[in-house]
Amino acid sequence: MKIIRSKKMIIILLTLLVTLLVVALFASSNMVLFDSKGIIGEAQSSLIITSVLLMAIIIVPVLFMSIYFPYKYRHSNKEAEYTPEWEHSTKIEVIVWAVPCLIILALGWITYQTSYALDPRKEIVSDKEPLTIQVVAMNWKWLFIYPEQQIATVNEIALPVNRPVKFLVTSDTAMNSFFIPQLGSQVYAMAGMENRLNLMAQQEGSYRGISANYSGYGFANMRFKAHAVNDADFDQWIQKVKTSEQVLNNTTYDQLTANAKEQIKAPHPVTYFASVPPLKFKDIIEKHAGVQNGL
């Protein structure tokens, strides 16, 4: 009996040790998806947690039974119940079918609700007018155009807190994925197409922006900073960009495209353009859509 109890204690201790290691691993990692700073990010974090908890209703008991049953009904345990003629239990059948079906129904309802509520194209309800930012994925950098302010930047954006932002996203190269993890949804950037994403930051801070879709050897440098600031700081940032000596025209744009090989080893530095042609974003899309070639 003492040997059996000691083995049982060892199994329990090993299970607790593995659990603690897993918890420590998650606690030490930078889980930005669960540190949301935007209205969409918070809703998505809640959706992930709810889905995991619902699935854990099945996963946790199964993991427990995968350890408990082999131990309890091992060959050396002569006290375990032995019923070789047993073949059916109505209670077990009801549990193993009813619980998964209920979980699937719950997940289905949640999916139906959030598929519409968290649609990236759905505008965020607010008493403030949305800010429009046009996004162009390039090799290996991000170009941002502010059509209302008539400025452009590379690898940096600023957006006012508690104001909806409408991102119009395209690509001048391979397909990428525009993603600010702490603010919410990611959408694909594809050449010749315009995708849309609506986000809103609720807290001031600097958030990491990335491409979540591998697009080539310089993919690791496809990152940028998103600064969520108050209205006064946003206006100051706009004025700072407008003081730049550079302008975004055909020549400077071609230079951004030409020096792509230099950004394979190091990210492109943050660059400001004091002015930009009003139809530049449209021209980039039409270049790949074949409109300018008369196709």
Buried (B, 14 or more C-beta within 10 A) or exposed (E): EEEEEEEEEEBEEEBEEEEEEEEEEEEEEEEBEBEBBBBBBBBBBEBEEBBEEBEEEEEEEEEEEEEEEEBEEEEEEEEEEEEEEEEEEEEEEEEEEEEEEEBEEBBEEBEEEBEEEBEBEEEBEEEEEBBBBBBBBBBBBBBBBBBEBBBBBBBBBBBBBBBBBBBBBBBBBBBBBBBBBBBBBBBBBBBBBBBBBBBBBBEBEEBBBBBEBEBEEBBEBBBBBBBBBEEEBBBEBBEEBBEBEBBBEEEBBEEBBEEBEEBBEEBBEEBBBBBBBEEBBBEBBBBBBEEEEEE
